[in-house]
Amino acid sequence: MRKIIFTFNYAVVIFLLHSCTTTKKSVSDTKSNEPNAEREFRAAWVATVANINWPSKPGLAVETQKQEAIALLDFLQSHHFNAVIFQVRPQADALYKSDIEPWSYFLSGEQGKAPAPFYDPMEFWTTEAHKRGLELHVWLNPYRAHHKDGKEISNQSVVKKHPDWVVHLKEGYWWMDPARKEVQDITNKVVEDLVKRYDIDGVHMDDYFYPYPSYNGTADFPDTLSWNAYLKTGGKLSRGDWRRAAVNTLIERMYKNIKAIKPWVKFGLSPFGIWRPGYPEGISGFDQYDQLYADAKLWLNKGWLDYFTPQLYWPIKRYAQSYPLLLGWWGTENTKQRHLWPGISISRDSSDKSIDETLNQIMIDRGMQPQSKGVVHWSISSVIKNQRLADTLLKSVYKKQALIPASAWLNDKIPDAPVVSITANDNFINIHWTQTKKENISNYVIYYKYGNNWEYEIVSANTFQYQLPKMKNKSGNDSLKEVIVTAVNRTGMESKKEIINPALLN
């Protein structure tokens, strides 16, 4: 059964490779005999709302919170992921020290209560992620004011402080009105604060723009007051277009503001996977354009983002919501050639069928997008709690480490190569290096050649030494022939590959 599933999906891959018209040939500046590290975005969402992933429950001891975070980050590193998307604003609150919004209930068990003894989870997560060579992207919900699982609404909540900004939905949620300028202002203020104060690699928004209709018992979003105010100003847009314009304004403004502060910080958007039913032909399902008032196609067309992560949470053979069809269609809309890294969520169990589905979706993405490979796993629990899947990923598609694909439109400047020195004893080569401009470096790559075969190791930016045996095996065969150390900057550009004098390795 397993072989049959794989064979069918492999045929799908081949068909798409031949039929997709938007795939560009990858370009390499390296010589054909030079080694290259794999490039692929491998990320997982870590959700804090309702304590889905971290912390495991509200009000845990600080040391337990830290231990749980370390376990998640260690897992990602050891399984060759290279990024974590960490939710820091689940309900207009903060999992970090903020002068704008209160401490999150999901962290301390009481909204507005700081962790004791004090620490800043955002600073902790960022530092620990970078120690492991992982990018950290902060994930925010732009409009959710209070989650139904968020317990009591504190006096510091936006619901209490600015009741005119929010509406109450029938299923127990509170939502900020996206059309209000004050709401757009505070969301932008939060993003700017995070970008300025923390050493993050990305800002990430998910699909919760106007809420899903189910949040309000299928009734329309209750924004009559702001809609009537708009009409009184002489507004001519339809109600749907007016709502979409408000969200569009927020997205464009956030992108430009992030780039004005730290141009290398990536901005990512993760909308619902279908733009509209019928796009492409044969696709049916939820209409985010008409029901979430999210014109995700426009954002992609305009390039108001650095990576685009449509939530393609359906199996390959679900023809009405086909993963490869939707991925290919979004690719045709990627006119600015930004990163297209789909969100996947298939592996709910450890069955062969479920594991094969995940592997095949990753392989389809690689086949359709060789110039910028990558997926985001929803969520980290789907992998870390499924040992068979985790083991299979590590043994197959994630067997080798990978660098994150470069974002040359942000900065295409190549960093200086490290200055490398070598010391040796009878059995080992000790490699040391220094970097003239450390502040913009995200990783180093150590390439090494035994016999005729190149291998590599990707290490964090705070690593400046590495040890290799002179012989790969005890038999004395396959001696170390060549070594290269490169620097990779925060937009993914890699320094020139300079081979260390082979004589130094003897």
Backbone torsions as a table, in degrees:
resi	resn	phi	psi	omega
1	MET	NA	-42.0	-178.9
2	ARG	-62.2	-43.5	-179.2
3	LYS	-65.1	-38.2	-179.9
4	ILE	-63.5	-44.4	-180.0
5	ILE	-61.2	-45.7	-178.5
6	PHE	-64.7	-41.8	-178.6
7	THR	-62.7	-42.4	178.5
8	PHE	-60.1	-47.8	-176.8
9	ASN	-70.8	-31.6	175.7
10	TYR	-62.2	-38.6	176.2
11	ALA	-62.2	-38.5	176.1
12	VAL	-60.2	-43.9	178.7
13	VAL	-58.0	-49.2	-178.4
14	ILE	-59.7	-43.9	179.0
15	PHE	-59.6	-45.6	-177.5
16	LEU	-67.4	-36.4	177.3
17	LEU	-60.3	-36.0	-179.1
18	HIS	-82.7	-22.3	-174.2
19	SER	-100.7	-21.9	-176.9
20	CYS	-72.5	124.9	-175.4
21	THR	-96.8	-4.4	-174.3
22	THR	-101.2	-6.8	-178.0
23	THR	-69.3	127.9	176.8
24	LYS	-96.4	149.7	173.1
25	LYS	-70.7	136.0	177.3
26	SER	-70.5	145.0	-178.7
27	VAL	-116.8	132.1	179.1
28	SER	-124.0	135.1	176.5
29	ASP	-89.9	-3.5	-176.8
30	THR	-86.0	156.4	175.2
31	LYS	-71.2	154.6	-174.7
32	SER	-62.4	-26.1	-178.7
33	ASN	-91.8	0.9	178.2
34	GLU	-85.5	145.8	177.7
35	PRO	-76.8	155.3	176.2
36	ASN	-137.5	136.5	173.3
37	ALA	-77.4	148.3	174.4
38	GLU	-60.7	150.4	177.2
39	ARG	-122.6	122.3	179.5
40	GLU	-169.4	135.3	174.3
41	PHE	-82.7	119.7	-179.9
42	ARG	-126.6	100.8	-172.7
43	ALA	-130.1	162.9	174.2
44	ALA	-140.2	141.5	173.6
45	TRP	-77.2	137.9	170.4
46	VAL	-116.7	105.3	-175.9
47	ALA	-90.4	134.2	176.1
48	THR	-105.3	-21.0	178.9
49	VAL	-61.3	133.5	-178.2
50	ALA	57.4	18.6	178.7
51	ASN	55.0	41.9	-178.4
52	ILE	-61.7	-47.3	-177.4
53	ASN	-119.5	-39.4	-176.4
54	TRP	-159.1	145.4	-22.8
55	PRO	-64.1	166.0	-172.7
56	SER	-65.5	-22.9	172.9
57	LYS	-159.6	159.8	-179.9
58	PRO	-67.3	148.1	171.4
59	GLY	77.8	16.3	175.6
60	LEU	-63.5	153.4	174.2
61	ALA	-58.7	145.9	-177.3
62	VAL	-54.5	-43.9	-177.8
63	GLU	-63.9	-36.4	177.5
64	THR	-67.6	-40.9	175.3
65	GLN	-56.7	-46.2	-179.4
66	LYS	-63.6	-43.1	179.7
67	GLN	-61.7	-41.7	178.2
68	GLU	-64.2	-40.4	178.3
69	ALA	-63.7	-45.8	179.7
70	ILE	-60.0	-40.6	179.5
71	ALA	-61.0	-41.2	178.6
72	LEU	-66.7	-44.7	-178.7
73	LEU	-68.5	-39.2	176.3
74	ASP	-61.3	-40.6	178.5
75	PHE	-61.2	-47.3	-179.4
76	LEU	-60.5	-44.4	179.3
77	GLN	-63.4	-47.9	-175.6
78	SER	-69.3	-21.0	179.5
79	HIS	-103.1	17.6	170.8
80	HIS	64.7	30.5	164.1
81	PHE	-77.0	163.4	178.6
82	ASN	-133.8	8.3	178.3
83	ALA	-155.7	151.5	174.7
84	VAL	-130.7	135.7	179.3
85	ILE	-109.1	105.6	-165.4
86	PHE	-108.3	120.9	-177.0
87	GLN	-77.1	119.9	-175.5
88	VAL	-116.8	-7.8	-178.9
89	ARG	-139.3	76.4	-176.0
90	PRO	-76.4	-28.9	-178.4
91	GLN	-152.6	63.4	-178.2
92	ALA	51.1	41.1	178.3
93	ASP	-138.0	-171.7	-170.0
94	ALA	-141.1	134.3	168.5
95	LEU	-98.4	41.7	179.1
96	TYR	-162.6	167.7	-179.6
97	LYS	-73.6	113.6	-175.4
98	SER	-130.4	139.9	172.0
99	ASP	-94.2	2.0	-175.8
100	ILE	-104.3	-43.6	-176.0
101	GLU	-131.7	157.4	-174.0
102	PRO	-76.3	158.9	171.9
103	TRP	-56.7	145.4	-174.0
104	SER	-77.3	139.1	171.7
105	TYR	-57.8	-37.9	-175.9
106	PHE	-67.4	-14.0	175.7
107	LEU	-90.9	-57.0	-169.5
108	SER	-103.5	-10.4	-177.0
109	GLY	86.8	0.0	178.0
110	GLU	-152.1	118.6	-179.1
111	GLN	-61.3	130.8	-178.8
112	GLY	94.6	-8.8	-178.3
113	LYS	-93.1	123.9	179.4
114	ALA	-76.9	153.3	176.0
115	PRO	-64.5	145.3	179.5
116	ALA	-136.1	127.2	-3.1
117	PRO	-61.7	151.3	-170.4
118	PHE	-65.9	137.4	164.0
119	TYR	-153.0	161.7	179.3
120	ASP	-104.3	105.1	-178.1
121	PRO	-56.5	-36.2	-179.9
122	MET	-62.9	-47.3	178.1
123	GLU	-62.4	-41.1	179.6
124	PHE	-63.4	-50.0	-179.1
125	TRP	-61.7	-42.6	-178.7
126	THR	-64.0	-47.6	-179.8
127	THR	-61.0	-47.3	-176.6
128	GLU	-69.6	-34.7	176.0
129	ALA	-63.7	-46.7	-179.1
130	HIS	-65.4	-34.1	175.2
131	LYS	-57.2	-30.1	-176.3
132	ARG	-99.2	10.5	178.7
133	GLY	73.8	19.1	-178.6
134	LEU	-99.7	138.4	167.4
135	GLU	-73.6	147.4	173.7
136	LEU	-120.7	121.5	177.4
137	HIS	-109.7	128.5	177.5
138	VAL	-83.0	135.6	-175.8
139	TRP	-113.1	125.0	-177.8
140	LEU	-124.9	146.8	168.3
141	ASN	-98.2	117.6	-169.8
142	PRO	-69.7	-29.3	-169.6
143	TYR	-126.5	-13.6	-176.3
144	ARG	-68.6	121.1	-177.5
145	ALA	-92.2	-34.3	178.8
146	HIS	-158.2	128.9	178.6
147	HIS	-86.9	148.6	-178.7
148	LYS	-62.5	-21.8	176.3
149	ASP	-96.0	11.7	-176.8
150	GLY	-87.0	9.6	177.6
151	LYS	58.4	-146.2	-172.0
152	GLU	-65.9	143.1	174.7
153	ILE	-85.5	116.9	-176.7
154	SER	-79.0	167.3	176.6
155	ASN	-67.9	-16.4	178.3
156	GLN	-87.2	-9.3	-178.7
157	SER	-68.2	148.9	175.9
158	VAL	-61.2	-25.4	178.2
159	VAL	-62.2	-39.1	179.6
160	LYS	-87.1	-37.7	-175.5
161	LYS	-75.4	-33.3	-177.3
162	HIS	-137.3	67.4	-176.0
163	PRO	-61.3	-22.1	178.7
164	ASP	-76.1	-12.1	178.8
165	TRP	-87.1	-16.4	-167.6
166	VAL	-120.3	160.1	173.4
167	VAL	-130.4	152.8	179.4
168	HIS	-99.9	129.2	-179.2
169	LEU	-99.4	154.8	-170.5
170	LYS	-63.7	-26.8	-177.6
171	GLU	-89.9	11.0	173.3
172	GLY	102.6	-0.9	178.6
173	TYR	-88.5	153.2	166.7
174	TRP	-112.0	137.6	-174.9
175	TRP	-132.1	135.2	173.1
176	MET	-74.1	145.1	-178.3
177	ASP	-79.1	110.6	-175.0
178	PRO	-62.3	-22.0	-177.1
179	ALA	-78.8	-14.9	-179.1
180	ARG	-78.2	131.2	179.5
181	LYS	-62.2	-34.6	-180.0
182	GLU	-61.6	-35.2	178.3
183	VAL	-69.1	-45.3	177.1
184	GLN	-61.0	-39.3	-179.1
185	ASP	-63.4	-44.4	-176.4
186	ILE	-70.9	-36.8	177.0
187	THR	-63.6	-43.1	176.6
188	ASN	-64.7	-38.7	178.9
189	LYS	-62.2	-40.9	177.8
190	VAL	-62.9	-46.5	179.9
191	VAL	-62.3	-46.4	179.7
192	GLU	-60.4	-40.7	178.9
193	ASP	-61.7	-44.8	179.3
194	LEU	-63.9	-44.0	-178.3
195	VAL	-66.0	-39.7	-178.7
196	LYS	-69.3	-42.3	-168.1
197	ARG	-94.0	-19.3	-174.8
198	TYR	-121.9	149.8	-176.6
199	ASP	-85.7	57.4	-175.3
200	ILE	-86.7	163.3	-179.5
201	ASP	-105.6	-16.7	-178.0
202	GLY	-162.9	159.1	172.1
203	VAL	-120.4	135.5	-169.0
204	HIS	-134.1	130.2	175.3
205	MET	-116.6	139.6	-179.9
206	ASP	-98.1	-158.2	-168.3
207	ASP	-88.9	1.9	-175.9
208	TYR	-88.2	82.2	176.3
209	PHE	-94.7	-109.3	161.5
210	TYR	-63.7	144.6	-171.8
211	PRO	-69.5	157.5	172.5
212	TYR	-59.8	140.8	-177.7
213	PRO	-54.0	-31.2	-179.9
214	SER	-61.8	-24.3	178.2
215	TYR	-66.8	-20.2	-178.4
216	ASN	-122.5	32.3	178.2
217	GLY	61.7	29.4	-177.6
218	THR	72.2	-0.5	177.8
219	ALA	-74.9	159.7	180.0
220	ASP	-66.4	154.5	179.2
221	PHE	-62.3	129.7	-172.0
222	PRO	-82.8	70.4	-178.1
223	ASP	-114.2	33.6	-176.1
224	THR	-59.7	-37.6	-178.1
225	LEU	-62.3	-49.8	-179.6
226	SER	-70.5	-31.8	177.2
227	TRP	-65.8	-44.9	178.5
228	ASN	-65.1	-36.9	177.3
229	ALA	-62.7	-39.8	177.3
230	TYR	-63.2	-44.3	-179.5
231	LEU	-63.0	-35.3	-179.9
232	LYS	-66.7	-23.4	177.1
233	THR	-82.0	0.2	-177.9
234	GLY	92.6	15.8	-178.3
235	GLY	-59.4	136.9	-175.1
236	LYS	-111.4	-9.6	-177.8
237	LEU	-70.2	153.2	170.0
238	SER	-67.3	164.8	-177.5
239	ARG	-63.2	-39.9	177.9
240	GLY	-64.7	-46.3	179.5
241	ASP	-64.9	-36.6	177.0
242	TRP	-62.3	-43.3	178.0
243	ARG	-65.4	-45.8	179.5
244	ARG	-62.4	-38.4	179.1
245	ALA	-61.5	-37.3	178.7
246	ALA	-63.6	-44.6	179.3
247	VAL	-67.8	-41.7	178.5
248	ASN	-58.3	-42.5	179.7
249	THR	-59.9	-43.2	179.0
250	LEU	-62.3	-46.7	-176.8
251	ILE	-62.7	-49.6	-179.4
252	GLU	-61.8	-42.5	-178.2
253	ARG	-64.4	-43.5	179.7
254	MET	-61.9	-44.7	-179.0
255	TYR	-59.6	-48.4	-177.9
256	LYS	-66.2	-38.1	-179.4
257	ASN	-67.9	-40.2	177.5
258	ILE	-60.4	-45.9	-177.9
259	LYS	-66.9	-29.7	177.8
260	ALA	-69.9	-26.6	-178.0
261	ILE	-91.4	-55.8	179.4
262	LYS	-139.6	96.6	-173.1
263	PRO	-59.1	-24.4	-177.1
264	TRP	-81.2	-14.0	180.0
265	VAL	-72.3	121.1	-177.5
266	LYS	-78.5	146.1	175.5
267	PHE	-112.6	121.2	-178.0
268	GLY	-119.9	144.5	178.1
269	LEU	-125.6	138.2	-178.2
270	SER	-126.7	79.1	-178.0
271	PRO	-80.9	170.3	169.8
272	PHE	-53.5	147.6	-169.2
273	GLY	-71.0	-20.7	179.5
274	ILE	-106.8	128.0	175.1
275	TRP	-72.8	-60.2	175.6
276	ARG	-147.0	147.1	173.9
277	PRO	-55.8	139.3	-177.7
278	GLY	92.2	-1.7	177.8
279	TYR	-122.5	101.3	-3.7
280	PRO	-77.4	178.7	-179.6
281	GLU	-55.5	134.8	179.1
282	GLY	97.7	-13.6	-180.0
283	ILE	-85.4	133.9	175.9
284	SER	-134.4	163.4	179.1
285	GLY	137.6	-159.5	-174.7
286	PHE	-63.7	140.1	-177.7
287	ASP	-104.8	94.8	-177.8
288	GLN	-67.5	-32.1	179.7
289	TYR	-59.7	-41.1	-173.8
290	ASP	-95.6	-15.9	-174.4
291	GLN	-119.2	-28.4	172.4
292	LEU	-102.8	-8.3	-179.5
293	TYR	56.9	39.0	179.5
294	ALA	-111.9	109.9	178.4
295	ASP	-92.8	70.6	-174.7
296	ALA	-62.0	-32.8	177.5
297	LYS	-61.0	-40.6	178.5
298	LEU	-61.4	-45.3	-178.7
299	TRP	-60.6	-40.5	178.5
300	LEU	-68.4	-45.0	178.9
301	ASN	-59.0	-40.3	-177.0
302	LYS	-78.6	-18.5	-177.1
303	GLY	74.6	31.3	177.8
304	TRP	-82.8	38.1	-176.5
305	LEU	-166.9	165.0	176.3
306	ASP	-108.2	-26.5	171.8
307	TYR	-145.8	149.5	-173.2
308	PHE	-125.1	124.3	-173.3
309	THR	-125.7	72.1	177.1
310	PRO	-62.0	138.7	-177.5
311	GLN	-81.0	89.4	-178.2
312	LEU	-93.9	72.2	-171.2
313	TYR	-90.4	35.1	-177.0
314	TRP	-124.9	152.2	178.5
315	PRO	-70.4	161.7	-179.3
316	ILE	-58.7	-38.1	-175.4
317	LYS	-90.8	6.0	173.5
318	ARG	-81.3	85.4	-164.7
319	TYR	-60.4	-33.8	-178.3
320	ALA	-74.3	-19.2	175.1
321	GLN	-132.8	49.1	-171.0
322	SER	-63.3	123.1	176.8
323	TYR	-54.6	-53.9	-177.9
324	PRO	-67.8	-35.1	178.6
325	LEU	-64.5	-45.1	-179.8
326	LEU	-67.3	-41.9	178.3
327	LEU	-60.9	-43.7	178.4
328	GLY	-63.8	-39.6	-179.9
329	TRP	-67.0	-45.2	177.0
330	TRP	-59.5	-34.6	176.6
331	GLY	-61.0	-37.6	178.0
332	THR	-67.8	-24.0	179.1
333	GLU	-89.3	-6.3	-177.4
334	ASN	-83.3	62.8	-172.6
335	THR	-69.3	-23.4	178.6
336	LYS	-90.6	0.4	177.8
337	GLN	56.5	46.8	170.9
338	ARG	-80.7	171.8	176.8
339	HIS	-68.9	132.9	175.5
340	LEU	-116.7	98.8	-176.0
341	TRP	-118.4	95.1	-173.8
342	PRO	-66.3	150.6	169.6
343	GLY	-85.7	135.1	179.2
344	ILE	-124.2	148.3	-179.2
345	SER	-156.3	83.9	-175.6
346	ILE	-120.9	-38.4	-167.7
347	SER	-78.2	84.4	177.3
348	ARG	-92.0	-10.5	-179.9
349	ASP	-148.3	-179.5	-176.0
350	SER	-102.0	19.6	179.7
351	SER	-70.4	156.6	176.5
352	ASP	-57.5	-41.6	-178.3
353	LYS	-60.3	-44.6	-178.4
354	SER	-67.0	-44.5	179.7
355	ILE	-64.7	-43.0	178.3
356	ASP	-60.9	-38.3	179.4
357	GLU	-59.8	-45.9	179.1
358	THR	-62.1	-48.4	-179.6
359	LEU	-60.7	-42.5	-178.8
360	ASN	-68.5	-35.4	176.5
361	GLN	-65.2	-40.3	176.2
362	ILE	-63.1	-42.9	-179.2
363	MET	-68.1	-36.6	175.7
364	ILE	-63.2	-44.1	177.1
365	ASP	-58.8	-44.0	179.1
366	ARG	-61.6	-41.7	-178.8
367	GLY	-68.7	-36.8	-177.4
368	MET	-83.9	-23.8	-175.4
369	GLN	-132.7	60.6	-176.8
370	PRO	-64.4	-21.3	-178.4
371	GLN	-77.9	-17.9	-179.5
372	SER	-160.0	79.0	-176.4
373	LYS	-77.5	154.9	173.6
374	GLY	154.1	149.4	173.1
375	VAL	-140.1	162.4	174.0
376	VAL	-120.4	129.3	-176.4
377	HIS	-91.1	124.5	169.3
378	TRP	-102.8	125.5	-26.4
379	SER	-104.5	-165.7	179.0
380	ILE	-59.4	-30.0	-179.0
381	SER	-64.1	-31.9	-178.4
382	SER	-64.5	-21.9	178.7
383	VAL	-101.0	-48.1	-173.2
384	ILE	-70.0	-25.8	178.5
385	LYS	-95.5	7.3	179.0
386	ASN	-125.8	86.0	-171.8
387	GLN	-61.8	-37.0	179.6
388	ARG	-63.7	-41.2	177.6
389	LEU	-65.5	-46.8	-179.5
390	ALA	-57.7	-45.1	-179.8
391	ASP	-64.8	-40.9	-178.1
392	THR	-67.3	-42.0	176.3
393	LEU	-57.5	-46.5	-176.9
394	LEU	-67.2	-31.6	-179.1
395	LYS	-83.4	-14.7	-173.5
396	SER	-125.3	-94.9	-171.3
397	VAL	-68.9	-25.2	177.7
398	TYR	-110.5	28.9	-177.3
399	LYS	-63.0	-38.1	179.5
400	LYS	-105.1	150.2	172.4
401	GLN	-64.3	160.5	179.6
402	ALA	-140.8	140.9	168.0
403	LEU	-80.3	153.2	175.4
404	ILE	-75.0	134.7	177.9
405	PRO	-51.9	143.1	-176.2
406	ALA	-70.7	148.5	175.0
407	SER	-112.5	75.4	-171.7
408	ALA	-64.1	-25.7	179.6
409	TRP	-67.9	-20.0	176.8
410	LEU	-81.1	-42.8	176.5
411	ASN	-171.4	118.1	-178.7
412	ASP	-100.7	13.5	179.1
413	LYS	-71.9	130.4	179.4
414	ILE	-82.1	130.4	-179.4
415	PRO	-70.5	160.3	174.5
416	ASP	-63.6	144.0	175.5
417	ALA	-71.1	145.4	176.4
418	PRO	-62.0	152.7	172.9
419	VAL	-91.7	114.4	-168.8
420	VAL	-107.3	139.6	172.1
421	SER	-129.7	155.6	-174.6
422	ILE	-127.7	135.5	165.8
423	THR	-126.3	152.2	-175.2
424	ALA	-140.6	151.5	167.2
425	ASN	-126.6	-163.4	-175.2
426	ASP	-62.4	-31.8	-170.7
427	ASN	-116.9	-21.4	-170.5
428	PHE	-132.1	153.1	169.7
429	ILE	-107.6	124.3	177.4
430	ASN	-103.7	119.7	-176.2
431	ILE	-104.4	128.9	177.6
432	HIS	-126.5	146.6	176.8
433	TRP	-147.5	159.7	174.2
434	THR	-127.9	160.2	-178.9
435	GLN	-132.8	127.3	-176.2
436	THR	-67.7	-40.3	-179.4
437	LYS	-121.5	89.0	-173.3
438	LYS	-77.8	-25.8	-167.3
439	GLU	-65.2	-21.8	-176.9
440	ASN	-106.3	10.2	-177.1
441	ILE	-95.0	136.6	178.8
442	SER	-107.6	-32.4	-177.4
443	ASN	-152.0	162.6	165.9
444	TYR	-122.0	149.8	176.5
445	VAL	-121.0	127.0	174.5
446	ILE	-104.0	110.9	174.6
447	TYR	-95.7	137.0	179.5
448	TYR	-145.0	145.9	-172.7
449	LYS	-123.4	117.6	171.7
450	TYR	-106.1	126.0	-175.5
451	GLY	61.6	-120.7	-179.8
452	ASN	-108.8	8.2	-171.9
453	ASN	-111.6	125.0	175.2
454	TRP	-86.4	138.9	171.3
455	GLU	-131.0	173.9	179.0
456	TYR	-153.6	162.0	174.2
457	GLU	-137.5	130.3	176.7
458	ILE	-99.1	127.6	-178.8
459	VAL	-124.9	166.9	-176.6
460	SER	-73.9	167.9	-177.8
461	ALA	-70.1	-15.5	178.6
462	ASN	-97.7	15.1	176.4
463	THR	-103.2	130.4	-176.7
464	PHE	-133.0	18.5	176.0
465	GLN	-154.4	155.8	-178.7
466	TYR	-156.8	145.3	-178.4
467	GLN	-119.8	136.7	178.0
468	LEU	-130.5	140.8	173.6
469	PRO	-71.2	147.4	178.1
470	LYS	-66.1	-33.9	178.1
471	MET	-116.9	138.1	-178.1
472	LYS	-71.5	-29.3	179.4
473	ASN	-137.3	166.0	-174.9
474	LYS	-68.7	-19.4	-179.1
475	SER	-70.8	-11.2	-179.2
476	GLY	87.7	4.7	176.8
477	ASN	-86.7	162.9	177.2
478	ASP	56.2	69.7	176.6
479	SER	-76.2	156.6	178.3
480	LEU	-69.1	120.6	-173.3
481	LYS	-101.3	-45.1	-174.4
482	GLU	-145.5	151.8	177.9
483	VAL	-137.8	139.7	174.1
484	ILE	-134.1	137.7	172.6
485	VAL	-121.9	126.5	178.4
486	THR	-121.5	157.9	174.3
487	ALA	-108.6	141.8	178.0
488	VAL	-120.3	126.8	-177.6
489	ASN	-90.3	-177.9	-169.6
490	ARG	-75.4	-8.9	170.4
491	THR	-101.3	7.9	174.0
492	GLY	89.6	5.0	178.8
493	MET	-78.5	137.9	-175.8
494	GLU	-109.8	141.1	-179.8
495	SER	-68.3	167.7	177.6
496	LYS	-63.0	147.8	-179.3
497	LYS	-92.5	109.4	-178.8
498	GLU	-111.3	113.4	-177.1
499	ILE	-72.3	129.8	177.6
500	ILE	-70.6	139.8	-179.4
501	ASN	-48.9	115.6	-176.9
502	PRO	-55.7	-28.3	-179.1
503	ALA	-61.9	-27.8	-179.3
504	LEU	-71.5	-16.5	-176.7
505	LEU	-86.6	-8.0	-177.5
506	ASN	-88.1	NA	NA
